[in-house]
Amino acid sequence: MPTVAAETQVTGLPATLAAPEPATTAPAAELHTQATAGGAGWPLYKIVYDSTIFELVTQTDQSRTPVPLSYEKWRDVYGFATPTPADTNFVKYAWSPTVYAVTFWPGGENYWMWTRLSFPQWQTAGYPTPRNAGWIKGSYYYKWGTSTELFVEGEDGVNHKLTGAEWAASGYRPYVDRGNEGFMKLTWAPELARMSNLSTGAGRPLGYNEWRDEAFPTPQAVQRITGDKFYKDCGSNTIWYAGPAMNRPVSLREWQGAGSPSPTVTGTCSPTPPSQPADKDCSDFATQAQAQAWFNTYYPYYGDFAMLDSDGDLIACEYLP
């Protein structure tokens, strides 16, 4: 459905707007008898954007309920009586292309009939220019725990960050405080995080398209996020960061921006090999045990460079006591 040109003034729907009064003031019981007997019956109204005709039925408690009228009843009971056009307005949010028809049945806001119009319905209605509404049924008002901003998600799924005037135009609709959810940004890194649980630090990276679809909520700027960590592999100088926003190596400037935290060392470090000593002979050792200890220390790294194991059985200087 194309975007429809609309007024730029944001206005709320009227608090009450009664439907046209029935053509008769006869008691409900009498009207019911007339309708079932083929008499005057209930007042008839037609929706302008489709072919539905409604009977505005007065209940025993004097409330009035619109009831869709079947073709057979319209023919047999009402004799194809011409219905009155229903009192319908066409509205939209200024930030969304979706057009709605709202029919003001009597009884107040809870009785109004809302329809998200398809293009054929809008066409049938004569391409009416919708006015900008302050509130549309099915809208969800909410606030994240990481800012004071208010948002509305329309019935069509479009999110919008409200201005003070727009919230006032809605009649200051109550909002849901999603205090343990929100959006964060590390002060020293460009990535954003969408937080599903602020108290535990649970979250995930937030991409630009998702941030745009959420109407660009302002992220809370923080140096660290609950549960995040810096780490490095044993023997490596590269420091990594792991948190809801990302898991990647950090630069020296980023690490310093985070407060130069000590990284957790992961993995098992291999011992630093000893420096190769000067050559030895068996005569340099008083016992075979001394020769064997020296041999065992350097053999794993340099082999039998001193040639203390003449027969290759890994026993050094076998003739020593």
C-alpha positions as CSV (number, residue, x, y, z in Angstrom):
1,M,0.0,0.0,0.0
2,P,1.5,3.4,-0.9
3,T,2.2,6.1,1.6
4,V,-0.8,8.5,1.7
5,A,-0.3,12.2,1.9
6,A,-1.5,13.4,5.3
7,E,-1.7,16.5,7.5
8,T,1.5,17.2,9.5
9,Q,-0.5,18.2,12.6
10,V,-0.5,15.4,15.1
11,T,-3.9,15.1,16.7
12,G,-5.5,12.6,19.0
13,L,-8.8,10.9,18.2
14,P,-11.7,12.4,20.0
15,A,-12.4,10.9,23.4
16,T,-16.0,10.1,22.5
17,L,-17.8,10.4,19.2
18,A,-21.2,8.9,19.1
19,A,-22.5,7.1,16.0
20,P,-25.6,8.6,14.3
21,E,-28.6,8.1,16.5
22,P,-31.1,5.3,15.4
23,A,-33.9,6.5,13.2
24,T,-36.4,5.4,15.8
25,T,-36.7,5.7,19.6
26,A,-39.0,2.7,20.0
27,P,-38.1,0.4,22.9
28,A,-35.6,-2.5,22.2
29,A,-38.2,-5.2,22.6
30,E,-40.5,-3.5,20.1
31,L,-37.7,-3.0,17.6
32,H,-36.7,-6.7,18.0
33,T,-40.2,-7.8,17.2
34,Q,-40.3,-5.5,14.2
35,A,-37.0,-6.8,12.9
36,T,-38.0,-10.5,13.1
37,A,-41.4,-9.8,11.7
38,G,-40.2,-7.8,8.7
39,G,-41.0,-4.4,10.2
40,A,-38.8,-1.4,10.6
41,G,-36.1,-3.3,12.5
42,W,-32.8,-1.9,13.6
43,P,-31.0,1.1,12.1
44,L,-28.7,0.0,9.2
45,Y,-25.2,1.3,8.6
46,K,-22.8,0.5,5.8
47,I,-19.0,0.5,5.9
48,V,-17.6,2.7,3.2
49,Y,-14.5,0.6,2.4
50,D,-16.3,-2.7,1.9
51,S,-19.8,-4.0,1.3
52,T,-20.6,-5.0,4.9
53,I,-23.9,-3.7,6.3
54,F,-24.5,-3.7,10.0
55,E,-27.6,-3.7,12.1
56,L,-27.1,-1.5,15.2
57,V,-28.9,-3.7,17.6
58,T,-30.1,-2.3,21.0
59,Q,-29.6,-4.8,23.8
60,T,-31.9,-5.2,26.8
61,D,-29.4,-3.0,28.8
62,Q,-29.8,-0.3,26.2
63,S,-26.3,-0.7,24.8
64,R,-26.0,-0.8,21.0
65,T,-24.1,-3.5,19.2
66,P,-23.2,-3.5,15.5
67,V,-24.1,-6.9,14.0
68,P,-23.1,-7.8,10.4
69,L,-26.3,-8.3,8.3
70,S,-26.6,-11.2,5.9
71,Y,-27.8,-10.7,2.4
72,E,-30.9,-12.9,3.0
73,K,-32.0,-10.9,6.1
74,W,-31.3,-7.6,4.2
75,R,-33.6,-8.9,1.4
76,D,-36.3,-10.7,3.4
77,V,-36.5,-8.5,6.6
78,Y,-35.4,-5.1,5.4
79,G,-36.5,-5.2,1.8
80,F,-33.1,-3.9,0.6
81,A,-33.4,-0.7,2.7
82,T,-30.7,1.8,2.0
83,P,-28.2,1.9,4.9
84,T,-26.7,5.0,6.4
85,P,-23.0,5.5,5.9
86,A,-21.2,4.6,9.1
87,D,-19.3,7.3,10.9
88,T,-15.8,6.3,9.8
89,N,-12.5,8.3,10.0
90,F,-9.3,7.4,8.2
91,V,-6.1,7.8,10.3
92,K,-2.4,7.0,10.4
93,Y,0.7,7.7,12.4
94,A,2.9,10.5,10.9
95,W,5.9,8.1,10.9
96,S,4.2,5.1,9.3
97,P,2.5,4.6,5.9
98,T,-0.2,2.3,7.2
99,V,-3.7,3.7,7.0
100,Y,-6.5,2.6,9.3
101,A,-10.3,3.1,9.2
102,V,-11.9,3.6,12.6
103,T,-15.7,3.5,12.8
104,F,-17.1,5.2,15.9
105,W,-19.9,2.9,17.1
106,P,-21.6,4.3,20.2
107,G,-20.3,3.4,23.6
108,G,-16.9,5.0,23.6
109,E,-13.4,4.0,22.7
110,N,-13.8,0.3,23.6
111,Y,-16.5,-0.1,21.0
112,W,-14.8,1.6,18.1
113,M,-14.0,-0.7,15.1
114,W,-10.5,-0.5,13.8
115,T,-9.4,-1.9,10.4
116,R,-5.9,-1.8,8.9
117,L,-6.8,-1.0,5.3
118,S,-5.6,-3.0,2.3
119,F,-5.0,-1.1,-0.9
120,P,-8.3,-2.4,-2.5
121,Q,-10.2,-1.2,0.6
122,W,-8.6,2.2,0.5
123,Q,-9.4,2.3,-3.2
124,T,-13.1,1.4,-2.5
125,A,-13.3,4.1,0.1
126,G,-12.3,6.7,-2.6
127,Y,-8.6,7.2,-1.7
128,P,-9.4,9.2,1.4
129,T,-6.6,11.4,2.8
130,P,-5.9,10.1,6.4
131,R,-5.3,12.5,9.2
132,N,-2.4,12.0,11.7
133,A,-3.7,10.4,14.9
134,G,-2.2,10.6,18.3
135,W,-3.2,7.0,19.1
136,I,-4.2,4.0,17.2
137,K,-5.6,0.8,18.7
138,G,-3.1,-2.0,19.1
139,S,-0.2,0.3,19.9
140,Y,2.3,-0.8,22.5
141,Y,4.1,1.9,24.6
142,Y,7.3,1.1,26.3
143,K,10.5,2.3,27.8
144,W,13.9,0.6,28.0
145,G,16.0,0.3,31.2
146,T,19.0,2.1,29.7
147,S,17.4,5.5,28.9
148,T,14.5,7.8,29.7
149,E,13.1,7.7,26.1
150,L,9.6,6.5,25.4
151,F,8.7,4.4,22.3
152,V,5.6,3.2,20.6
153,E,5.2,0.1,18.4
154,G,2.2,0.4,16.2
155,E,-0.2,-2.4,15.3
156,D,1.7,-2.7,12.1
157,G,5.0,-3.4,13.9
158,V,6.6,0.0,13.2
159,N,8.6,1.4,16.1
160,H,8.9,5.1,16.8
161,K,10.8,7.2,19.5
162,L,8.2,9.6,20.9
163,T,8.6,13.2,21.4
164,G,6.9,14.9,24.4
165,A,4.3,16.3,22.1
166,E,3.6,13.0,20.5
167,W,3.1,11.3,23.9
168,A,0.8,14.1,24.9
169,A,-1.2,13.6,21.7
170,S,-1.7,10.0,22.6
171,G,-3.4,11.1,25.8
172,Y,-0.3,10.1,27.8
173,R,-0.9,6.4,27.3
174,P,0.6,4.2,30.0
175,Y,3.8,2.5,29.0
176,V,5.6,-0.8,29.9
177,D,8.8,-0.2,31.8
178,R,11.2,-2.8,30.4
179,G,13.7,-2.0,33.1
180,N,16.0,-5.1,32.8
181,E,16.4,-4.7,29.0
182,G,18.0,-2.2,26.8
183,F,21.0,-1.1,24.7
184,M,24.6,-0.5,25.7
185,K,27.8,0.8,24.1
186,L,31.3,0.5,25.4
187,T,32.9,4.0,25.7
188,W,36.1,2.7,24.1
189,A,34.7,0.6,21.3
190,P,32.3,1.2,18.4
191,E,30.1,-1.9,18.8
192,L,26.6,-1.8,20.3
193,A,24.9,-4.5,22.4
194,R,21.3,-5.4,22.8
195,M,20.8,-6.5,26.4
196,S,18.2,-9.1,27.3
197,N,19.1,-9.1,31.0
198,L,21.0,-6.1,32.4
199,S,21.4,-7.6,35.8
200,T,23.3,-10.7,34.5
201,G,25.0,-9.0,31.5
202,A,23.1,-11.3,29.0
203,G,23.0,-9.8,25.5
204,R,24.2,-10.0,22.0
205,P,25.7,-7.7,19.3
206,L,23.3,-5.2,17.8
207,G,23.6,-4.4,14.0
208,Y,22.7,-1.2,12.4
209,N,19.5,-2.5,10.7
210,E,18.1,-3.8,13.9
211,W,19.0,-0.6,15.7
212,R,17.2,1.4,13.0
213,D,14.1,-0.9,13.2
214,E,14.0,-0.3,16.9
215,A,13.9,3.5,16.2
216,F,17.5,4.2,17.3
217,P,17.2,4.0,21.1
218,T,20.1,5.8,22.7
219,P,22.5,3.2,24.2
220,Q,23.9,3.6,27.7
221,A,27.6,4.3,27.5
222,V,29.6,2.2,29.9
223,Q,33.3,1.2,30.4
224,R,32.5,-2.4,31.3
225,I,29.4,-4.7,31.1
226,T,28.5,-7.2,33.8
227,G,30.2,-10.5,33.1
228,D,32.5,-9.4,30.4
229,K,36.2,-10.2,30.4
230,F,39.6,-9.7,28.9
231,Y,41.8,-12.7,28.2
232,K,44.9,-13.8,26.3
233,D,46.4,-17.2,25.3
234,C,49.4,-18.3,27.2
235,G,52.5,-17.2,25.5
236,S,50.7,-14.6,23.4
237,N,50.7,-10.8,23.7
238,T,47.3,-10.4,22.0
239,I,44.5,-9.4,24.4
240,W,40.9,-10.3,23.6
241,Y,37.7,-8.9,24.9
242,A,34.6,-11.1,25.3
243,G,31.2,-9.5,26.1
244,P,27.7,-9.0,24.7
245,A,28.8,-6.5,22.1
246,M,31.7,-8.5,20.6
247,N,34.4,-11.1,21.0
248,R,37.6,-9.9,19.3
249,P,41.2,-8.8,19.9
250,V,41.5,-5.2,21.2
251,S,44.0,-2.6,20.4
252,L,46.3,-1.1,23.0
253,R,44.3,2.1,23.0
254,E,41.0,0.2,23.5
255,W,42.5,-1.9,26.4
256,Q,43.7,1.3,28.0
257,G,40.3,2.9,27.5
258,A,38.8,0.0,29.4
259,G,41.1,0.7,32.3
260,S,44.0,-1.6,31.4
261,P,42.4,-4.6,33.1
262,S,44.6,-7.7,33.8
263,P,43.7,-10.3,31.2
264,T,42.8,-13.9,32.2
265,V,45.5,-16.3,30.8
266,T,44.0,-19.2,29.0
267,G,45.6,-22.5,27.7
268,T,48.7,-24.3,29.0
269,C,52.0,-22.6,28.7
270,S,55.0,-24.7,27.4
271,P,58.1,-24.3,29.7
272,T,60.8,-22.0,28.3
273,P,63.6,-24.1,27.0
274,P,66.9,-23.8,28.9
275,S,69.9,-22.3,27.2
276,Q,72.2,-24.8,25.6
277,P,75.2,-25.3,28.1
278,A,78.8,-25.8,27.3
279,D,79.9,-29.3,26.2
280,K,80.4,-31.9,28.9
281,D,82.3,-35.2,29.2
282,C,81.5,-38.1,31.5
283,S,84.7,-37.2,33.5
284,D,83.0,-33.9,34.5
285,F,80.5,-35.9,36.7
286,A,81.3,-37.7,40.0
287,T,78.4,-40.2,39.6
288,Q,76.2,-41.7,36.9
289,A,73.2,-40.1,38.6
290,Q,74.7,-36.6,38.2
291,A,75.4,-37.3,34.5
292,Q,71.9,-38.7,34.0
293,A,70.3,-35.6,35.6
294,W,72.2,-33.3,33.3
295,F,71.4,-35.5,30.3
296,N,67.7,-35.5,31.1
297,T,67.6,-31.7,31.4
298,Y,69.0,-30.9,28.0
299,Y,68.3,-34.0,25.9
300,P,64.6,-33.0,25.1
301,Y,65.7,-29.8,23.6
302,Y,69.2,-30.4,22.1
303,G,69.6,-34.2,21.9
304,D,72.8,-35.9,23.0
305,F,75.1,-33.1,21.8
306,A,77.7,-34.0,24.5
307,M,77.7,-37.6,23.4
308,L,77.2,-39.0,26.9
309,D,75.0,-41.9,25.7
310,S,77.3,-43.9,23.4
311,D,74.9,-46.9,22.8
312,G,71.7,-44.8,22.4
313,D,69.8,-46.4,25.3
314,L,69.2,-43.0,26.9
315,I,71.5,-44.0,29.9
316,A,74.3,-41.5,30.3
317,C,77.8,-42.4,31.4
318,E,76.9,-46.0,32.3
319,Y,80.4,-46.8,33.6
320,L,80.3,-44.1,36.3
321,P,79.6,-45.3,39.9
